[in-house]
């Protein structure tokens, strides 16, 4: 089993795939550049088509069937961001295990794979591999799931806390659409995928902003407030004369893709770092933790049934406490 040399940037991309000039390319060993697409999910599908074919019944064929059944646009059982992450995670799995028969994959092979991958990435990829094996057993293409004997790496919750001055260092350099998304993330605590999917028909109601979250399916209704109405009005104004139901639309009136958003986000982050106003990158998802820190009832805002989830993952800032009195 061989793995390529680790890259210094965009480590989530497979070997010889690069992002240049707002598009993804595959660079062959002879130096030929092949355009894969502007959206990362499309690019990874195109990349998979470039991989050498394997015999039917091998892991690659099973993975391809799993991809068709679970990631197609016709049958979208997973949230868009989850699908995109899984497509990315499938690439190194296919490269390493694709030529193997299911019965030849052992727990030791999986542990060897995990040792060559970053801790969290290894956990996510092995979880996906386990799901592939479960489907293979259902399809009578495998008799056992070796992932069940593999212990996952220990994970520590992300601790990056975005301070107010860091937030505004990015906010002031962000395009108007990104500013609206950042404001919505702080006001509602919604994830990026849910914000990108907001539209006038399904989400704008008389009582407030309604959303069924993509990851957990929780039904959330955010009552109208001055700040919430203001950001919704700003988002509508950005559409100008373009007719669109999408709340925060691009210049063509369409919703932003994850890839399109990431391009704008990284460009904004780069500008903030270059100005020295920001010294460390943060993720858009970190704003969910900021929202939790500002909320009177953070678990309710984030849609968590168990407050321990909120406290363990999203309560990152310093706790404000009243000191004891002496005497």
C-alpha positions as CSV (number, residue, x, y, z in Angstrom):
1,X,0.0,0.0,0.0
2,X,1.5,3.3,-1.1
3,X,0.6,6.9,-0.3
4,X,1.8,10.0,-2.0
5,X,4.0,12.7,-0.5
6,X,2.0,15.1,1.7
7,X,1.2,18.5,0.2
8,X,1.7,21.7,2.2
9,X,-1.6,23.4,1.1
10,X,-5.1,22.1,0.3
11,X,-4.3,18.8,1.8
12,X,-7.8,17.6,1.3
13,X,-7.2,17.3,-2.5
14,X,-5.9,14.1,-4.0
15,X,-2.5,13.7,-5.5
16,X,-1.8,15.8,-8.6
17,X,-5.0,17.8,-8.3
18,X,-4.5,21.5,-7.9
19,X,-6.7,24.6,-7.6
20,X,-5.5,27.4,-10.0
21,X,-7.3,30.4,-11.4
22,X,-10.7,29.5,-9.8
23,X,-10.7,26.0,-11.2
24,X,-9.4,22.5,-10.4
25,X,-6.9,20.7,-12.6
26,X,-5.3,17.3,-12.8
27,X,-1.7,17.3,-13.7
28,X,-0.5,14.1,-15.3
29,X,3.0,12.8,-14.8
30,X,4.0,14.1,-18.3
31,X,3.0,17.6,-17.2
32,X,-0.4,17.7,-19.1
33,X,-3.1,19.8,-17.3
34,X,-6.7,18.5,-17.5
35,X,-9.5,20.8,-16.4
36,X,-11.8,19.1,-13.9
37,X,-14.2,21.9,-13.1
38,X,-14.8,24.9,-10.9
39,X,-16.8,23.1,-8.2
40,X,-14.9,20.8,-6.0
41,X,-17.5,18.0,-6.0
42,X,-17.7,18.0,-9.8
43,X,-13.9,18.1,-10.0
44,X,-13.6,15.1,-7.7
45,X,-16.1,13.1,-9.8
46,X,-14.1,14.0,-12.9
47,X,-10.9,12.9,-11.1
48,X,-12.4,9.6,-10.2
49,X,-13.2,9.0,-13.9
50,X,-9.5,9.5,-14.7
51,X,-8.4,6.7,-12.3
52,X,-7.5,3.3,-13.8
53,X,-10.4,1.0,-14.2
54,X,-10.7,-2.1,-12.0
55,X,-12.4,-5.5,-12.4
56,X,-16.0,-5.7,-11.4
57,X,-16.4,-6.9,-7.8
58,X,-13.4,-5.1,-6.5
59,X,-13.6,-2.4,-3.9
60,X,-13.5,0.4,-6.5
61,X,-16.6,-1.0,-8.3
62,X,-18.4,-1.2,-5.0
63,X,-17.3,2.3,-4.1
64,X,-18.6,3.5,-7.5
65,X,-22.0,1.9,-6.9
66,X,-22.1,3.4,-3.4
67,X,-21.3,6.8,-4.9
68,X,-24.1,6.5,-7.5
69,X,-26.6,5.4,-5.0
70,X,-25.8,7.9,-2.3
71,X,-24.4,11.0,-4.0
72,X,-26.5,11.5,-7.1
73,X,-28.5,14.6,-7.7
74,X,-31.6,12.5,-8.3
75,X,-31.5,10.9,-4.9
76,X,-29.9,13.3,-2.4
77,X,-30.3,11.6,1.1
78,X,-27.4,13.6,2.5
79,X,-26.8,17.3,3.1
80,X,-24.9,19.0,0.3
81,X,-21.8,19.6,2.5
82,X,-21.8,16.0,3.7
83,X,-22.0,14.7,0.2
84,X,-19.1,17.0,-0.9
85,X,-17.0,15.9,2.1
86,X,-17.8,12.2,1.4
87,X,-16.9,12.6,-2.3
88,X,-13.6,14.1,-1.2
89,X,-13.0,11.3,1.4
90,X,-13.8,8.6,-1.2
91,X,-10.8,9.6,-3.4
92,X,-8.0,8.4,-1.1
93,X,-10.0,5.4,-0.1
94,X,-10.5,4.4,-3.7
95,X,-6.8,5.0,-4.5
96,X,-5.6,2.7,-1.6
97,X,-8.3,0.0,-1.4
98,X,-9.9,0.2,-4.9
99,X,-7.9,-2.7,-6.4
100,X,-8.5,-5.0,-3.5
101,X,-11.3,-7.6,-3.1
102,X,-13.6,-6.9,-0.1
103,X,-12.5,-10.1,1.7
104,X,-8.8,-9.1,1.3
105,X,-9.2,-5.9,3.3
106,X,-8.1,-6.5,6.9
107,X,-8.2,-4.4,10.1
108,X,-4.5,-4.2,9.8
109,X,-4.7,-2.7,6.3
110,X,-7.1,-0.1,7.7
111,X,-4.9,0.7,10.6
112,X,-1.9,1.1,8.2
113,X,-4.1,3.5,6.2
114,X,-5.0,5.5,9.3
115,X,-1.4,5.9,10.3
116,X,-0.7,7.7,7.0
117,X,-3.6,10.1,7.3
118,X,-4.3,13.1,9.6
119,X,-6.2,11.9,12.7
120,X,-9.6,13.5,12.0
121,X,-9.5,12.8,8.3
122,X,-8.7,9.2,9.0
123,X,-11.7,8.8,11.3
124,X,-14.1,10.4,8.7
125,X,-12.7,8.3,5.9
126,X,-12.9,5.0,7.8
127,X,-16.5,5.8,8.8
128,X,-17.2,6.2,5.1
129,X,-15.4,3.0,4.3
130,X,-17.5,1.2,7.0
131,X,-20.7,2.5,5.4
132,X,-19.4,1.2,2.0
133,X,-18.9,-2.3,3.5
134,X,-22.4,-2.2,5.1
135,X,-23.9,-1.6,1.7
136,X,-21.6,-4.2,0.1
137,X,-23.0,-6.8,2.6
138,X,-26.5,-5.8,1.7
139,X,-25.7,-6.2,-2.0
140,X,-24.2,-9.7,-1.3
141,X,-20.8,-8.4,-2.4
142,X,-19.1,-8.8,1.0
143,X,-19.6,-11.0,4.0
144,X,-17.9,-8.9,6.7
145,X,-17.1,-5.4,7.7
146,X,-13.5,-5.2,8.9
147,X,-14.0,-1.6,10.1
148,X,-16.0,-2.9,13.0
149,X,-12.7,-4.2,14.6
150,X,-10.9,-0.8,14.1
151,X,-10.7,1.7,16.9
152,X,-11.0,5.3,15.8
153,X,-8.4,8.0,16.7
154,X,-9.2,10.2,19.7
155,X,-10.5,13.6,18.7
156,X,-10.4,16.8,20.7
157,X,-13.2,19.4,20.0
158,X,-12.0,22.3,17.9
159,X,-10.9,25.2,20.2
160,X,-10.5,28.1,17.8
161,X,-12.3,31.0,19.4
162,X,-13.0,34.0,17.1
163,X,-12.6,37.3,18.9
164,X,-14.6,40.3,18.0
165,X,-11.7,42.2,16.4
166,X,-10.9,39.1,14.3
167,X,-14.5,38.8,13.1
168,X,-14.5,42.4,11.9
169,X,-11.1,42.1,10.3
170,X,-12.6,39.6,8.0
171,X,-16.1,41.2,7.8
172,X,-14.8,44.6,6.7
173,X,-13.0,43.0,3.7
174,X,-15.7,40.6,2.7
175,X,-18.0,41.0,-0.3
176,X,-21.6,42.1,0.6
177,X,-23.0,38.6,0.1
178,X,-20.4,37.1,2.5
179,X,-21.2,39.8,5.0
180,X,-24.8,38.8,4.9
181,X,-23.9,35.2,5.4
182,X,-21.6,36.1,8.4
183,X,-24.4,38.1,10.0
184,X,-26.9,35.3,9.6
185,X,-24.4,32.8,11.1
186,X,-24.1,35.1,14.2
187,X,-27.8,35.8,14.5
188,X,-29.1,32.3,13.9
189,X,-26.2,29.9,14.5
190,X,-27.1,28.1,11.3
191,X,-24.5,26.1,9.4
192,X,-23.2,27.3,6.0
193,X,-25.2,24.8,4.0
194,X,-28.4,25.9,5.6
195,X,-27.7,29.5,5.0
196,X,-26.8,28.9,1.3
197,X,-30.1,27.1,0.9
198,X,-32.4,29.8,2.3
199,X,-35.1,30.9,-0.2
200,X,-38.1,33.2,-0.2
201,X,-40.7,30.4,-0.8
202,X,-39.7,27.9,1.9
203,X,-38.0,29.9,4.6
204,X,-39.5,33.4,4.9
205,X,-42.6,33.3,7.0
206,X,-44.8,35.8,8.8
207,X,-43.6,34.6,12.2
208,X,-39.9,34.6,11.3
209,X,-37.2,32.8,9.4
210,X,-38.0,29.0,9.2
211,X,-35.4,26.3,8.5
212,X,-35.2,22.6,8.6
213,X,-31.5,22.0,9.2
214,X,-29.7,19.8,6.6
215,X,-27.5,17.9,9.1
216,X,-30.0,17.0,11.8
217,X,-33.4,17.8,10.2
218,X,-34.3,20.0,13.2
219,X,-37.2,22.4,12.5
220,X,-36.1,25.9,13.6
221,X,-38.1,29.1,13.6
222,X,-36.2,32.3,14.3
223,X,-38.6,35.0,15.4
224,X,-38.2,38.3,13.6
225,X,-35.9,40.8,15.3
226,X,-34.6,44.1,14.2
227,X,-31.2,42.6,13.2
228,X,-32.7,39.6,11.5
229,X,-35.0,41.8,9.4
230,X,-32.2,44.1,8.5
231,X,-29.9,41.4,7.2
232,X,-32.7,39.8,5.2
233,X,-33.5,43.2,3.6
234,X,-29.8,43.7,2.7
235,X,-29.7,40.2,1.1
236,X,-32.7,41.0,-1.0
237,X,-31.3,44.3,-2.0
238,X,-28.2,42.6,-3.4
239,X,-30.3,40.8,-5.9
240,X,-31.2,44.1,-7.5
241,X,-33.4,43.5,-10.6
242,X,-32.4,39.8,-10.9
243,X,-35.5,37.6,-10.3
244,X,-34.6,34.9,-7.9
245,X,-36.1,33.0,-5.0
246,X,-32.7,32.4,-3.4
247,X,-32.2,34.6,-0.5
248,X,-28.5,35.3,-1.0
249,X,-27.9,34.8,-4.7
250,X,-24.9,35.3,-7.0
251,X,-24.9,37.7,-9.9
252,X,-26.9,35.1,-12.0
253,X,-29.6,34.8,-9.3
254,X,-28.5,31.3,-8.3
255,X,-27.5,30.0,-4.9
256,X,-23.8,29.9,-4.1
257,X,-22.2,26.5,-4.3
258,X,-19.9,25.4,-1.5
259,X,-17.0,25.8,-3.9
260,X,-18.1,29.3,-5.0
261,X,-18.4,30.3,-1.4
262,X,-15.0,28.8,-0.4
263,X,-13.3,30.8,-3.2
264,X,-14.7,34.1,-1.9
265,X,-14.1,33.1,1.8
266,X,-10.4,32.2,1.2
267,X,-9.9,35.3,-0.9
268,X,-11.3,37.4,2.0
269,X,-9.3,35.6,4.6
270,X,-6.1,36.1,2.6
271,X,-6.8,39.9,2.4
272,X,-7.4,40.1,6.1
273,X,-4.1,38.2,6.8
274,X,-2.2,40.4,4.4
275,X,-3.4,43.5,6.2
276,X,-2.0,42.2,9.5
277,X,-5.5,42.8,11.0
278,X,-5.9,39.1,11.3
279,X,-3.1,36.7,12.4
280,X,-4.7,33.3,12.2
281,X,-7.3,31.9,9.9
282,X,-10.7,30.7,11.0
283,X,-13.4,28.7,9.4
284,X,-16.9,29.9,8.6
285,X,-18.2,27.1,10.9
286,X,-16.3,28.7,13.8
287,X,-19.0,31.5,13.7
288,X,-21.4,28.9,15.0
289,X,-19.4,28.9,18.2
290,X,-19.5,32.7,18.3
291,X,-23.3,32.5,18.1
292,X,-23.4,30.1,21.0
293,X,-21.2,32.4,23.1
294,X,-23.6,35.3,22.5
295,X,-26.9,33.4,23.1
296,X,-28.9,33.4,26.3
297,X,-29.9,29.8,25.5
298,X,-27.1,28.4,23.2
299,X,-28.5,24.9,23.0
300,X,-31.8,26.1,21.8
301,X,-30.2,28.4,19.2
302,X,-28.1,25.6,17.8
303,X,-30.8,23.0,17.9
304,X,-29.1,20.7,20.3
305,X,-31.3,18.4,22.5
306,X,-28.4,17.8,24.8
307,X,-26.7,20.9,26.3
308,X,-23.5,18.8,26.8
309,X,-23.0,18.8,23.0
310,X,-23.1,22.6,23.0
311,X,-20.8,22.9,26.0
312,X,-18.3,20.4,24.7
313,X,-18.0,21.7,21.1
314,X,-19.2,25.2,20.8
315,X,-18.6,27.0,24.1
316,X,-15.1,28.1,23.4
317,X,-14.8,31.6,24.9
318,X,-13.9,32.5,28.5
319,X,-16.7,31.9,30.9
320,X,-17.8,35.1,32.7
321,X,-18.3,34.4,36.4
322,X,-18.9,36.4,39.5
323,X,-16.0,36.0,42.0
324,X,-16.7,35.1,45.6
325,X,-16.8,37.7,48.3
326,X,-14.7,37.4,51.4
327,X,-16.6,37.9,54.7
